[in-house]
């Protein structure tokens, strides 16, 4: 798609939709713009998983122990 064609299509939209297109382009620029300059904006899958686990486990070390070995019972 050529830039002129894109501009023509956007100019046909109502003003509030043009703003929506502008906001989306700004989002894409923020997300992927650094990649064009050689920097990586997206996280690797490992980085995302590490952060997710870290956030999920945050503060658990401060939690009181609710159960002890005495609470373990084998039932048959």
CHARMM internal coordinates of N, CA and C (Angstrom, degrees):
IC EDIT
DIST 1 N 1 CA 1.4463
DIST 1 CA 1 C 1.5235
ANGL 1 N 1 CA 1 C 107.87
DIST 1 C 2 N 1.2890
ANGL 1 CA 1 C 2 N 114.80
DIHE 1 N 1 CA 1 C 2 N 133.94
DIST 2 N 2 CA 1.4519
ANGL 1 C 2 N 2 CA 121.30
DIHE 1 CA 1 C 2 N 2 CA -179.75
DIST 2 CA 2 C 1.5245
ANGL 2 N 2 CA 2 C 110.33
DIHE 1 C 2 N 2 CA 2 C -85.78
DIST 2 C 3 N 1.3041
ANGL 2 CA 2 C 3 N 115.37
DIHE 2 N 2 CA 2 C 3 N 153.37
DIST 3 N 3 CA 1.4570
ANGL 2 C 3 N 3 CA 121.09
DIHE 2 CA 2 C 3 N 3 CA -179.23
DIST 3 CA 3 C 1.5243
ANGL 3 N 3 CA 3 C 111.57
DIHE 2 C 3 N 3 CA 3 C -60.36
DIST 3 C 4 N 1.3387
ANGL 3 CA 3 C 4 N 117.19
DIHE 3 N 3 CA 3 C 4 N -40.30
DIST 4 N 4 CA 1.4682
ANGL 3 C 4 N 4 CA 120.32
DIHE 3 CA 3 C 4 N 4 CA 179.78
DIST 4 CA 4 C 1.5294
ANGL 4 N 4 CA 4 C 111.10
DIHE 3 C 4 N 4 CA 4 C -61.87
DIST 4 C 5 N 1.3270
ANGL 4 CA 4 C 5 N 116.64
DIHE 4 N 4 CA 4 C 5 N -40.52
DIST 5 N 5 CA 1.4625
ANGL 4 C 5 N 5 CA 121.48
DIHE 4 CA 4 C 5 N 5 CA 178.98
DIST 5 CA 5 C 1.5279
ANGL 5 N 5 CA 5 C 110.45
DIHE 4 C 5 N 5 CA 5 C -64.98
DIST 5 C 6 N 1.3249
ANGL 5 CA 5 C 6 N 116.11
DIHE 5 N 5 CA 5 C 6 N -41.26
DIST 6 N 6 CA 1.4647
ANGL 5 C 6 N 6 CA 120.92
DIHE 5 CA 5 C 6 N 6 CA 178.74
DIST 6 CA 6 C 1.5230
ANGL 6 N 6 CA 6 C 111.02
DIHE 5 C 6 N 6 CA 6 C -63.35
DIST 6 C 7 N 1.3001
ANGL 6 CA 6 C 7 N 116.87
DIHE 6 N 6 CA 6 C 7 N -45.14
DIST 7 N 7 CA 1.4667
ANGL 6 C 7 N 7 CA 121.45
DIHE 6 CA 6 C 7 N 7 CA 179.56
DIST 7 CA 7 C 1.5204
ANGL 7 N 7 CA 7 C 110.14
DIHE 6 C 7 N 7 CA 7 C -61.98
DIST 7 C 8 N 1.3307
ANGL 7 CA 7 C 8 N 117.40
DIHE 7 N 7 CA 7 C 8 N -41.00
DIST 8 N 8 CA 1.4618
ANGL 7 C 8 N 8 CA 121.33
DIHE 7 CA 7 C 8 N 8 CA 179.13
DIST 8 CA 8 C 1.5280
ANGL 8 N 8 CA 8 C 110.76
DIHE 7 C 8 N 8 CA 8 C -62.71
DIST 8 C 9 N 1.3266
ANGL 8 CA 8 C 9 N 116.89
DIHE 8 N 8 CA 8 C 9 N -44.81
DIST 9 N 9 CA 1.4628
ANGL 8 C 9 N 9 CA 120.67
DIHE 8 CA 8 C 9 N 9 CA 179.70
DIST 9 CA 9 C 1.5235
ANGL 9 N 9 CA 9 C 111.51
DIHE 8 C 9 N 9 CA 9 C -63.80
DIST 9 C 10 N 1.3131
ANGL 9 CA 9 C 10 N 116.75
DIHE 9 N 9 CA 9 C 10 N -42.77
DIST 10 N 10 CA 1.4657
ANGL 9 C 10 N 10 CA 120.48
DIHE 9 CA 9 C 10 N 10 CA 179.81
DIST 10 CA 10 C 1.5254
ANGL 10 N 10 CA 10 C 110.75
DIHE 9 C 10 N 10 CA 10 C -66.58
DIST 10 C 11 N 1.3203
ANGL 10 CA 10 C 11 N 117.50
DIHE 10 N 10 CA 10 C 11 N -37.54
DIST 11 N 11 CA 1.4703
ANGL 10 C 11 N 11 CA 120.25
DIHE 10 CA 10 C 11 N 11 CA -178.49
DIST 11 CA 11 C 1.5188
ANGL 11 N 11 CA 11 C 111.91
DIHE 10 C 11 N 11 CA 11 C -66.63
DIST 11 C 12 N 1.3252
ANGL 11 CA 11 C 12 N 118.16
DIHE 11 N 11 CA 11 C 12 N -21.45
DIST 12 N 12 CA 1.4717
ANGL 11 C 12 N 12 CA 121.77
DIHE 11 CA 11 C 12 N 12 CA 177.86
DIST 12 CA 12 C 1.5246
ANGL 12 N 12 CA 12 C 112.45
DIHE 11 C 12 N 12 CA 12 C -79.45
DIST 12 C 13 N 1.3021
ANGL 12 CA 12 C 13 N 117.01
DIHE 12 N 12 CA 12 C 13 N -14.95
DIST 13 N 13 CA 1.4659
ANGL 12 C 13 N 13 CA 120.64
DIHE 12 CA 12 C 13 N 13 CA -178.15
DIST 13 CA 13 C 1.5290
ANGL 13 N 13 CA 13 C 111.11
DIHE 12 C 13 N 13 CA 13 C -79.72
DIST 13 C 14 N 1.3521
ANGL 13 CA 13 C 14 N 116.28
DIHE 13 N 13 CA 13 C 14 N 154.10
DIST 14 N 14 CA 1.4744
ANGL 13 C 14 N 14 CA 118.75
DIHE 13 CA 13 C 14 N 14 CA 173.43
DIST 14 CA 14 C 1.5312
ANGL 14 N 14 CA 14 C 110.09
DIHE 13 C 14 N 14 CA 14 C -64.17
DIST 14 C 15 N 1.3078
ANGL 14 CA 14 C 15 N 116.25
DIHE 14 N 14 CA 14 C 15 N 160.19
DIST 15 N 15 CA 1.4660
ANGL 14 C 15 N 15 CA 121.66
DIHE 14 CA 14 C 15 N 15 CA -174.89
DIST 15 CA 15 C 1.5254
ANGL 15 N 15 CA 15 C 112.55
DIHE 14 C 15 N 15 CA 15 C -57.08
DIST 15 C 16 N 1.3394
ANGL 15 CA 15 C 16 N 117.94
DIHE 15 N 15 CA 15 C 16 N -40.53
DIST 16 N 16 CA 1.4678
ANGL 15 C 16 N 16 CA 119.01
DIHE 15 CA 15 C 16 N 16 CA -178.11
DIST 16 CA 16 C 1.5187
ANGL 16 N 16 CA 16 C 111.21
DIHE 15 C 16 N 16 CA 16 C -68.34
DIST 16 C 17 N 1.3457
ANGL 16 CA 16 C 17 N 117.72
DIHE 16 N 16 CA 16 C 17 N -29.64
DIST 17 N 17 CA 1.4736
ANGL 16 C 17 N 17 CA 120.29
DIHE 16 CA 16 C 17 N 17 CA 176.11
DIST 17 CA 17 C 1.5344
ANGL 17 N 17 CA 17 C 110.60
DIHE 16 C 17 N 17 CA 17 C -76.08
DIST 17 C 18 N 1.2982
ANGL 17 CA 17 C 18 N 116.82
DIHE 17 N 17 CA 17 C 18 N -33.34
DIST 18 N 18 CA 1.4645
ANGL 17 C 18 N 18 CA 119.72
DIHE 17 CA 17 C 18 N 18 CA 175.18
DIST 18 CA 18 C 1.5247
ANGL 18 N 18 CA 18 C 109.99
DIHE 17 C 18 N 18 CA 18 C -62.37
DIST 18 C 19 N 1.3251
ANGL 18 CA 18 C 19 N 115.91
DIHE 18 N 18 CA 18 C 19 N -40.12
DIST 19 N 19 CA 1.4671
ANGL 18 C 19 N 19 CA 120.00
DIHE 18 CA 18 C 19 N 19 CA 177.11
DIST 19 CA 19 C 1.5207
ANGL 19 N 19 CA 19 C 110.06
DIHE 18 C 19 N 19 CA 19 C -63.51
DIST 19 C 20 N 1.3210
ANGL 19 CA 19 C 20 N 117.15
DIHE 19 N 19 CA 19 C 20 N -38.66
DIST 20 N 20 CA 1.4575
ANGL 19 C 20 N 20 CA 121.45
DIHE 19 CA 19 C 20 N 20 CA 178.40
DIST 20 CA 20 C 1.5340
ANGL 20 N 20 CA 20 C 110.90
DIHE 19 C 20 N 20 CA 20 C -63.32
DIST 20 C 21 N 1.3217
ANGL 20 CA 20 C 21 N 116.63
DIHE 20 N 20 CA 20 C 21 N -42.47
DIST 21 N 21 CA 1.4695
ANGL 20 C 21 N 21 CA 121.01
DIHE 20 CA 20 C 21 N 21 CA 176.72
DIST 21 CA 21 C 1.5279
ANGL 21 N 21 CA 21 C 109.75
DIHE 20 C 21 N 21 CA 21 C -62.58
DIST 21 C 22 N 1.3192
ANGL 21 CA 21 C 22 N 115.85
DIHE 21 N 21 CA 21 C 22 N -44.02
DIST 22 N 22 CA 1.4614
ANGL 21 C 22 N 22 CA 120.28
DIHE 21 CA 21 C 22 N 22 CA 179.21
DIST 22 CA 22 C 1.5292
ANGL 22 N 22 CA 22 C 111.09
DIHE 21 C 22 N 22 CA 22 C -60.10
DIST 22 C 23 N 1.3343
ANGL 22 CA 22 C 23 N 116.53
DIHE 22 N 22 CA 22 C 23 N -44.83
DIST 23 N 23 CA 1.4662
ANGL 22 C 23 N 23 CA 120.96
DIHE 22 CA 22 C 23 N 23 CA 179.00
DIST 23 CA 23 C 1.5277
ANGL 23 N 23 CA 23 C 111.03
DIHE 22 C 23 N 23 CA 23 C -61.98
DIST 23 C 24 N 1.3241
ANGL 23 CA 23 C 24 N 116.81
DIHE 23 N 23 CA 23 C 24 N -40.47
DIST 24 N 24 CA 1.4593
ANGL 23 C 24 N 24 CA 120.40
DIHE 23 CA 23 C 24 N 24 CA 179.80
DIST 24 CA 24 C 1.5289
ANGL 24 N 24 CA 24 C 111.15
DIHE 23 C 24 N 24 CA 24 C -66.64
DIST 24 C 25 N 1.3154
ANGL 24 CA 24 C 25 N 116.60
DIHE 24 N 24 CA 24 C 25 N -41.90
DIST 25 N 25 CA 1.4667
ANGL 24 C 25 N 25 CA 119.95
DIHE 24 CA 24 C 25 N 25 CA 177.74
DIST 25 CA 25 C 1.5275
ANGL 25 N 25 CA 25 C 110.41
DIHE 24 C 25 N 25 CA 25 C -63.21
DIST 25 C 26 N 1.3297
ANGL 25 CA 25 C 26 N 116.78
DIHE 25 N 25 CA 25 C 26 N -39.22
DIST 26 N 26 CA 1.4653
ANGL 25 C 26 N 26 CA 120.52
DIHE 25 CA 25 C 26 N 26 CA 176.67
DIST 26 CA 26 C 1.5198
ANGL 26 N 26 CA 26 C 110.69
DIHE 25 C 26 N 26 CA 26 C -62.63
DIST 26 C 27 N 1.3341
ANGL 26 CA 26 C 27 N 117.00
DIHE 26 N 26 CA 26 C 27 N -42.04
DIST 27 N 27 CA 1.4647
ANGL 26 C 27 N 27 CA 121.69
DIHE 26 CA 26 C 27 N 27 CA 175.92
DIST 27 CA 27 C 1.5293
ANGL 27 N 27 CA 27 C 110.42
DIHE 26 C 27 N 27 CA 27 C -58.84
DIST 27 C 28 N 1.3230
ANGL 27 CA 27 C 28 N 117.23
DIHE 27 N 27 CA 27 C 28 N -48.63
DIST 28 N 28 CA 1.4691
ANGL 27 C 28 N 28 CA 120.76
DIHE 27 CA 27 C 28 N 28 CA 179.91
DIST 28 CA 28 C 1.5179
ANGL 28 N 28 CA 28 C 111.54
DIHE 27 C 28 N 28 CA 28 C -61.69
DIST 28 C 29 N 1.3130
ANGL 28 CA 28 C 29 N 116.15
DIHE 28 N 28 CA 28 C 29 N -40.84
DIST 29 N 29 CA 1.4628
ANGL 28 C 29 N 29 CA 120.54
DIHE 28 CA 28 C 29 N 29 CA 178.69
DIST 29 CA 29 C 1.5278
ANGL 29 N 29 CA 29 C 111.07
DIHE 28 C 29 N 29 CA 29 C -62.33
DIST 29 C 30 N 1.3280
ANGL 29 CA 29 C 30 N 116.68
DIHE 29 N 29 CA 29 C 30 N -43.21
DIST 30 N 30 CA 1.4638
ANGL 29 C 30 N 30 CA 120.48
DIHE 29 CA 29 C 30 N 30 CA 178.78
DIST 30 CA 30 C 1.5168
ANGL 30 N 30 CA 30 C 111.59
DIHE 29 C 30 N 30 CA 30 C -66.09
DIST 30 C 31 N 1.3166
ANGL 30 CA 30 C 31 N 116.12
DIHE 30 N 30 CA 30 C 31 N -37.44
DIST 31 N 31 CA 1.4615
ANGL 30 C 31 N 31 CA 119.93
DIHE 30 CA 30 C 31 N 31 CA -176.54
DIST 31 CA 31 C 1.5213
ANGL 31 N 31 CA 31 C 112.74
DIHE 30 C 31 N 31 CA 31 C -78.02
DIST 31 C 32 N 1.3266
ANGL 31 CA 31 C 32 N 117.26
DIHE 31 N 31 CA 31 C 32 N -42.85
DIST 32 N 32 CA 1.4634
ANGL 31 C 32 N 32 CA 120.90
DIHE 31 CA 31 C 32 N 32 CA -172.68
DIST 32 CA 32 C 1.5227
ANGL 32 N 32 CA 32 C 114.26
DIHE 31 C 32 N 32 CA 32 C -114.93
DIST 32 C 33 N 1.3051
ANGL 32 CA 32 C 33 N 118.12
DIHE 32 N 32 CA 32 C 33 N -5.49
DIST 33 N 33 CA 1.4548
ANGL 32 C 33 N 33 CA 120.63
DIHE 32 CA 32 C 33 N 33 CA -175.78
DIST 33 CA 33 C 1.5116
ANGL 33 N 33 CA 33 C 113.70
DIHE 32 C 33 N 33 CA 33 C -60.96
DIST 33 C 34 N 1.3328
ANGL 33 CA 33 C 34 N 117.40
DIHE 33 N 33 CA 33 C 34 N -36.28
DIST 34 N 34 CA 1.4577
ANGL 33 C 34 N 34 CA 120.85
DIHE 33 CA 33 C 34 N 34 CA -179.24
DIST 34 CA 34 C 1.5177
ANGL 34 N 34 CA 34 C 112.14
DIHE 33 C 34 N 34 CA 34 C -69.63
DIST 34 C 35 N 1.3348
ANGL 34 CA 34 C 35 N 117.68
DIHE 34 N 34 CA 34 C 35 N -25.32
DIST 35 N 35 CA 1.4531
ANGL 34 C 35 N 35 CA 121.34
DIHE 34 CA 34 C 35 N 35 CA 179.67
DIST 35 CA 35 C 1.5209
ANGL 35 N 35 CA 35 C 109.71
DIHE 34 C 35 N 35 CA 35 C -63.98
DIST 35 C 36 N 1.3223
ANGL 35 CA 35 C 36 N 115.89
DIHE 35 N 35 CA 35 C 36 N -38.14
DIST 36 N 36 CA 1.4612
ANGL 35 C 36 N 36 CA 120.61
DIHE 35 CA 35 C 36 N 36 CA 179.53
DIST 36 CA 36 C 1.5304
ANGL 36 N 36 CA 36 C 111.31
DIHE 35 C 36 N 36 CA 36 C -63.43
DIST 36 C 37 N 1.3228
ANGL 36 CA 36 C 37 N 116.55
DIHE 36 N 36 CA 36 C 37 N -28.68
DIST 37 N 37 CA 1.4603
ANGL 36 C 37 N 37 CA 120.59
DIHE 36 CA 36 C 37 N 37 CA 179.94
DIST 37 CA 37 C 1.5233
ANGL 37 N 37 CA 37 C 111.81
DIHE 36 C 37 N 37 CA 37 C -92.23
DIST 37 C 38 N 1.3316
ANGL 37 CA 37 C 38 N 116.72
DIHE 37 N 37 CA 37 C 38 N 9.03
DIST 38 N 38 CA 1.4572
ANGL 37 C 38 N 38 CA 120.04
DIHE 37 CA 37 C 38 N 38 CA 177.71
DIST 38 CA 38 C 1.5078
ANGL 38 N 38 CA 38 C 114.84
DIHE 37 C 38 N 38 CA 38 C 93.55
DIST 38 C 39 N 1.3172
ANGL 38 CA 38 C 39 N 117.48
DIHE 38 N 38 CA 38 C 39 N -0.69
DIST 39 N 39 CA 1.4525
ANGL 38 C 39 N 39 CA 121.34
DIHE 38 CA 38 C 39 N 39 CA 177.35
DIST 39 CA 39 C 1.5231
ANGL 39 N 39 CA 39 C 108.31
DIHE 38 C 39 N 39 CA 39 C -100.91
DIST 39 C 40 N 1.3163
ANGL 39 CA 39 C 40 N 117.21
DIHE 39 N 39 CA 39 C 40 N 153.53
DIST 40 N 40 CA 1.4570
ANGL 39 C 40 N 40 CA 120.34
DIHE 39 CA 39 C 40 N 40 CA -178.21
DIST 40 CA 40 C 1.5229
ANGL 40 N 40 CA 40 C 109.73
DIHE 39 C 40 N 40 CA 40 C -104.44
DIST 40 C 41 N 1.3368
ANGL 40 CA 40 C 41 N 115.59
DIHE 40 N 40 CA 40 C 41 N 115.19
DIST 41 N 41 CA 1.4552
ANGL 40 C 41 N 41 CA 120.50
DIHE 40 CA 40 C 41 N 41 CA 179.78
DIST 41 CA 41 C 1.5257
ANGL 41 N 41 CA 41 C 110.97
DIHE 40 C 41 N 41 CA 41 C -82.83
DIST 41 C 42 N 1.3397
ANGL 41 CA 41 C 42 N 116.90
DIHE 41 N 41 CA 41 C 42 N -33.55
DIST 42 N 42 CA 1.4586
ANGL 41 C 42 N 42 CA 120.33
DIHE 41 CA 41 C 42 N 42 CA -178.73
DIST 42 CA 42 C 1.5092
ANGL 42 N 42 CA 42 C 110.85
DIHE 41 C 42 N 42 CA 42 C -80.55
DIST 42 C 43 N 1.3034
ANGL 42 CA 42 C 43 N 115.74
DIHE 42 N 42 CA 42 C 43 N 147.48
DIST 43 N 43 CA 1.4567
ANGL 42 C 43 N 43 CA 121.53
DIHE 42 CA 42 C 43 N 43 CA 177.09
DIST 43 CA 43 C 1.5136
ANGL 43 N 43 CA 43 C 109.01
DIHE 42 C 43 N 43 CA 43 C -84.90
DIST 43 C 44 N 1.3078
ANGL 43 CA 43 C 44 N 116.07
DIHE 43 N 43 CA 43 C 44 N 150.11
DIST 44 N 44 CA 1.4519
ANGL 43 C 44 N 44 CA 119.14
DIHE 43 CA 43 C 44 N 44 CA 172.65
DIST 44 CA 44 C 1.5251
ANGL 44 N 44 CA 44 C 107.84
DIHE 43 C 44 N 44 CA 44 C -73.12
DIST 44 C 45 N 1.3176
ANGL 44 CA 44 C 45 N 116.18
DIHE 44 N 44 CA 44 C 45 N 162.65
DIST 45 N 45 CA 1.4603
ANGL 44 C 45 N 45 CA 120.47
DIHE 44 CA 44 C 45 N 45 CA 179.61
DIST 45 CA 45 C 1.5250
ANGL 45 N 45 CA 45 C 110.23
DIHE 44 C 45 N 45 CA 45 C -59.82
DIST 45 C 46 N 1.3422
ANGL 45 CA 45 C 46 N 117.37
DIHE 45 N 45 CA 45 C 46 N -39.33
DIST 46 N 46 CA 1.4615
ANGL 45 C 46 N 46 CA 121.27
DIHE 45 CA 45 C 46 N 46 CA -179.72
DIST 46 CA 46 C 1.5238
ANGL 46 N 46 CA 46 C 110.66
DIHE 45 C 46 N 46 CA 46 C -64.77
DIST 46 C 47 N 1.3310
ANGL 46 CA 46 C 47 N 117.92
DIHE 46 N 46 CA 46 C 47 N -44.03
DIST 47 N 47 CA 1.4591
ANGL 46 C 47 N 47 CA 120.88
DIHE 46 CA 46 C 47 N 47 CA 178.53
DIST 47 CA 47 C 1.5258
ANGL 47 N 47 CA 47 C 110.81
DIHE 46 C 47 N 47 CA 47 C -60.13
DIST 47 C 48 N 1.3290
ANGL 47 CA 47 C 48 N 116.43
DIHE 47 N 47 CA 47 C 48 N -42.52
DIST 48 N 48 CA 1.4561
ANGL 47 C 48 N 48 CA 120.07
DIHE 47 CA 47 C 48 N 48 CA -179.95
DIST 48 CA 48 C 1.5279
ANGL 48 N 48 CA 48 C 110.75
DIHE 47 C 48 N 48 CA 48 C -65.14
DIST 48 C 49 N 1.3378
ANGL 48 CA 48 C 49 N 117.32
DIHE 48 N 48 CA 48 C 49 N -44.24
DIST 49 N 49 CA 1.4635
ANGL 48 C 49 N 49 CA 120.78
DIHE 48 CA 48 C 49 N 49 CA 179.40
DIST 49 CA 49 C 1.5232
ANGL 49 N 49 CA 49 C 110.89
DIHE 48 C 49 N 49 CA 49 C -63.26
DIST 49 C 50 N 1.3360
ANGL 49 CA 49 C 50 N 117.06
DIHE 49 N 49 CA 49 C 50 N -43.54
DIST 50 N 50 CA 1.4664
ANGL 49 C 50 N 50 CA 120.51
DIHE 49 CA 49 C 50 N 50 CA 179.69
DIST 50 CA 50 C 1.5279
ANGL 50 N 50 CA 50 C 110.83
DIHE 49 C 50 N 50 CA 50 C -59.96
DIST 50 C 51 N 1.3283
ANGL 50 CA 50 C 51 N 116.28
DIHE 50 N 50 CA 50 C 51 N -44.19
DIST 51 N 51 CA 1.4580
ANGL 50 C 51 N 51 CA 119.80
DIHE 50 CA 50 C 51 N 51 CA 179.69
DIST 51 CA 51 C 1.5217
ANGL 51 N 51 CA 51 C 110.73
DIHE 50 C 51 N 51 CA 51 C -66.28
DIST 51 C 52 N 1.3344
ANGL 51 CA 51 C 52 N 116.79
DIHE 51 N 51 CA 51 C 52 N -41.31
DIST 52 N 52 CA 1.4619
ANGL 51 C 52 N 52 CA 120.25
DIHE 51 CA 51 C 52 N 52 CA -179.83
DIST 52 CA 52 C 1.5248
ANGL 52 N 52 CA 52 C 110.67
DIHE 51 C 52 N 52 CA 52 C -61.64
DIST 52 C 53 N 1.3177
ANGL 52 CA 52 C 53 N 117.16
DIHE 52 N 52 CA 52 C 53 N -45.52
DIST 53 N 53 CA 1.4622
ANGL 52 C 53 N 53 CA 120.90
DIHE 52 CA 52 C 53 N 53 CA 179.81
DIST 53 CA 53 C 1.5202
ANGL 53 N 53 CA 53 C 110.01
DIHE 52 C 53 N 53 CA 53 C -64.72
DIST 53 C 54 N 1.3248
ANGL 53 CA 53 C 54 N 115.86
DIHE 53 N 53 CA 53 C 54 N -42.92
DIST 54 N 54 CA 1.4649
ANGL 53 C 54 N 54 CA 120.28
DIHE 53 CA 53 C 54 N 54 CA 179.71
DIST 54 CA 54 C 1.5219
ANGL 54 N 54 CA 54 C 110.71
DIHE 53 C 54 N 54 CA 54 C -60.04
DIST 54 C 55 N 1.3233
ANGL 54 CA 54 C 55 N 117.13
DIHE 54 N 54 CA 54 C 55 N -43.55
DIST 55 N 55 CA 1.4558
ANGL 54 C 55 N 55 CA 120.66
DIHE 54 CA 54 C 55 N 55 CA -179.89
DIST 55 CA 55 C 1.5297
ANGL 55 N 55 CA 55 C 111.67
DIHE 54 C 55 N 55 CA 55 C -68.21
DIST 55 C 56 N 1.3325
ANGL 55 CA 55 C 56 N 116.39
DIHE 55 N 55 CA 55 C 56 N -38.29
DIST 56 N 56 CA 1.4620
ANGL 55 C 56 N 56 CA 119.96
DIHE 55 CA 55 C 56 N 56 CA -179.68
DIST 56 CA 56 C 1.5243
ANGL 56 N 56 CA 56 C 111.59
DIHE 55 C 56 N 56 CA 56 C -67.59
DIST 56 C 57 N 1.3086
ANGL 56 CA 56 C 57 N 117.61
DIHE 56 N 56 CA 56 C 57 N -34.90
DIST 57 N 57 CA 1.4599
ANGL 56 C 57 N 57 CA 122.06
DIHE 56 CA 56 C 57 N 57 CA -175.79
DIST 57 CA 57 C 1.5277
ANGL 57 N 57 CA 57 C 112.47
DIHE 56 C 57 N 57 CA 57 C -90.69
DIST 57 C 58 N 1.3362
ANGL 57 CA 57 C 58 N 117.24
DIHE 57 N 57 CA 57 C 58 N -7.50
DIST 58 N 58 CA 1.4614
ANGL 57 C 58 N 58 CA 121.42
DIHE 57 CA 57 C 58 N 58 CA -176.30
DIST 58 CA 58 C 1.5231
ANGL 58 N 58 CA 58 C 110.53
DIHE 57 C 58 N 58 CA 58 C -58.25
DIST 58 C 59 N 1.3133
ANGL 58 CA 58 C 59 N 116.46
DIHE 58 N 58 CA 58 C 59 N 127.25
DIST 59 N 59 CA 1.4484
ANGL 58 C 59 N 59 CA 122.55
DIHE 58 CA 58 C 59 N 59 CA 175.59
DIST 59 CA 59 C 1.5163
ANGL 59 N 59 CA 59 C 114.57
DIHE 58 C 59 N 59 CA 59 C 87.32
DIST 59 C 60 N 1.3290
ANGL 59 CA 59 C 60 N 118.48
DIHE 59 N 59 CA 59 C 60 N -7.31
DIST 60 N 60 CA 1.4593
ANGL 59 C 60 N 60 CA 120.00
DIHE 59 CA 59 C 60 N 60 CA -178.71
DIST 60 CA 60 C 1.5214
ANGL 60 N 60 CA 60 C 112.65
DIHE 59 C 60 N 60 CA 60 C -67.50
DIST 60 C 61 N 1.3171
ANGL 60 CA 60 C 61 N 116.53
DIHE 60 N 60 CA 60 C 61 N -28.89
DIST 61 N 61 CA 1.4660
ANGL 60 C 61 N 61 CA 118.79
DIHE 60 CA 60 C 61 N 61 CA 179.90
DIST 61 CA 61 C 1.5291
ANGL 61 N 61 CA 61 C 111.60
DIHE 60 C 61 N 61 CA 61 C -65.82
DIST 61 C 62 N 1.3153
ANGL 61 CA 61 C 62 N 117.48
DIHE 61 N 61 CA 61 C 62 N -20.34
DIST 62 N 62 CA 1.4626
ANGL 61 C 62 N 62 CA 121.87
DIHE 61 CA 61 C 62 N 62 CA 179.15
DIST 62 CA 62 C 1.5262
ANGL 62 N 62 CA 62 C 112.87
DIHE 61 C 62 N 62 CA 62 C -90.14
DIST 62 C 63 N 1.3316
ANGL 62 CA 62 C 63 N 116.76
DIHE 62 N 62 CA 62 C 63 N -6.75
DIST 63 N 63 CA 1.4674
ANGL 62 C 63 N 63 CA 120.77
DIHE 62 CA 62 C 63 N 63 CA -179.38
DIST 63 CA 63 C 1.5231
ANGL 63 N 63 CA 63 C 110.51
DIHE 62 C 63 N 63 CA 63 C -71.38
DIST 63 C 64 N 1.3177
ANGL 63 CA 63 C 64 N 117.70
DIHE 63 N 63 CA 63 C 64 N 141.11
DIST 64 N 64 CA 1.4726
ANGL 63 C 64 N 64 CA 119.55
DIHE 63 CA 63 C 64 N 64 CA 176.97
DIST 64 CA 64 C 1.5346
ANGL 64 N 64 CA 64 C 110.06
DIHE 63 C 64 N 64 CA 64 C -72.70
DIST 64 C 65 N 1.3247
ANGL 64 CA 64 C 65 N 116.06
DIHE 64 N 64 CA 64 C 65 N 150.36
DIST 65 N 65 CA 1.4578
ANGL 64 C 65 N 65 CA 120.52
DIHE 64 CA 64 C 65 N 65 CA 175.56
DIST 65 CA 65 C 1.5171
ANGL 65 N 65 CA 65 C 108.31
DIHE 64 C 65 N 65 CA 65 C -73.04
DIST 65 C 66 N 1.3147
ANGL 65 CA 65 C 66 N 116.60
DIHE 65 N 65 CA 65 C 66 N 122.49
DIST 66 N 66 CA 1.4576
ANGL 65 C 66 N 66 CA 121.01
DIHE 65 CA 65 C 66 N 66 CA -178.10
DIST 66 CA 66 C 1.5273
ANGL 66 N 66 CA 66 C 111.90
DIHE 65 C 66 N 66 CA 66 C -87.92
DIST 66 C 67 N 1.3137
ANGL 66 CA 66 C 67 N 115.99
DIHE 66 N 66 CA 66 C 67 N -25.45
DIST 67 N 67 CA 1.4587
ANGL 66 C 67 N 67 CA 120.08
DIHE 66 CA 66 C 67 N 67 CA -176.18
DIST 67 CA 67 C 1.5211
ANGL 67 N 67 CA 67 C 109.67
DIHE 66 C 67 N 67 CA 67 C -130.51
DIST 67 C 68 N 1.3272
ANGL 67 CA 67 C 68 N 115.14
DIHE 67 N 67 CA 67 C 68 N 154.24
DIST 68 N 68 CA 1.4583
ANGL 67 C 68 N 68 CA 120.84
DIHE 67 CA 67 C 68 N 68 CA 175.65
DIST 68 CA 68 C 1.5313
ANGL 68 N 68 CA 68 C 107.76
DIHE 67 C 68 N 68 CA 68 C -123.33
DIST 68 C 69 N 1.3146
ANGL 68 CA 68 C 69 N 116.46
DIHE 68 N 68 CA 68 C 69 N -179.22
DIST 69 N 69 CA 1.4592
ANGL 68 C 69 N 69 CA 120.11
DIHE 68 CA 68 C 69 N 69 CA 178.48
DIST 69 CA 69 C 1.5289
ANGL 69 N 69 CA 69 C 111.15
DIHE 68 C 69 N 69 CA 69 C -65.25
DIST 69 C 70 N 1.3217
ANGL 69 CA 69 C 70 N 118.21
DIHE 69 N 69 CA 69 C 70 N -24.61
DIST 70 N 70 CA 1.4583
ANGL 69 C 70 N 70 CA 122.06
DIHE 69 CA 69 C 70 N 70 CA 178.59
DIST 70 CA 70 C 1.5359
ANGL 70 N 70 CA 70 C 110.67
DIHE 69 C 70 N 70 CA 70 C -64.85
DIST 70 C 71 N 1.3269
ANGL 70 CA 70 C 71 N 116.77
DIHE 70 N 70 CA 70 C 71 N -25.81
DIST 71 N 71 CA 1.4463
ANGL 70 C 71 N 71 CA 120.87
DIHE 70 CA 70 C 71 N 71 CA -179.05
DIST 71 CA 71 C 1.5403
ANGL 71 N 71 CA 71 C 112.82
DIHE 70 C 71 N 71 CA 71 C -78.44
DIST 71 C 72 N 1.3220
ANGL 71 CA 71 C 72 N 116.30
DIHE 71 N 71 CA 71 C 72 N -12.93
DIST 72 N 72 CA 1.4539
ANGL 71 C 72 N 72 CA 120.08
DIHE 71 CA 71 C 72 N 72 CA 179.93
DIST 72 CA 72 C 1.5254
ANGL 72 N 72 CA 72 C 109.88
DIHE 71 C 72 N 72 CA 72 C -79.40
DIST 72 C 73 N 1.3116
ANGL 72 CA 72 C 73 N 116.52
DIHE 72 N 72 CA 72 C 73 N 123.73
DIST 73 N 73 CA 1.4597
ANGL 72 C 73 N 73 CA 121.49
DIHE 72 CA 72 C 73 N 73 CA 178.67
DIST 73 CA 73 C 1.5036
ANGL 73 N 73 CA 73 C 107.90
DIHE 72 C 73 N 73 CA 73 C -134.62
DIST 73 C 74 N 1.3028
ANGL 73 CA 73 C 74 N 115.67
DIHE 73 N 73 CA 73 C 74 N 141.14
DIST 74 N 74 CA 1.4472
ANGL 73 C 74 N 74 CA 120.84
DIHE 73 CA 73 C 74 N 74 CA 176.81
DIST 74 CA 74 C 1.5163
ANGL 74 N 74 CA 74 C 108.01
DIHE 73 C 74 N 74 CA 74 C -99.88
DIST 74 C 75 N 1.3177
ANGL 74 CA 74 C 75 N 116.58
DIHE 74 N 74 CA 74 C 75 N 125.75
DIST 75 N 75 CA 1.4602
ANGL 74 C 75 N 75 CA 121.23
DIHE 74 CA 74 C 75 N 75 CA -179.33
DIST 75 CA 75 C 1.5114
ANGL 75 N 75 CA 75 C 109.61
DIHE 74 C 75 N 75 CA 75 C -119.57
DIST 75 C 76 N 1.3278
ANGL 75 CA 75 C 76 N 114.97
DIHE 75 N 75 CA 75 C 76 N 133.35
DIST 76 N 76 CA 1.4759
ANGL 75 C 76 N 76 CA 119.51
DIHE 75 CA 75 C 76 N 76 CA 176.22
DIST 76 CA 76 C 1.4798
ANGL 76 N 76 CA 76 C 109.82
DIHE 75 C 76 N 76 CA 76 C -125.87
END
COOR INIT
IC SEED 1 N 1 CA 1 C
IC BUILD
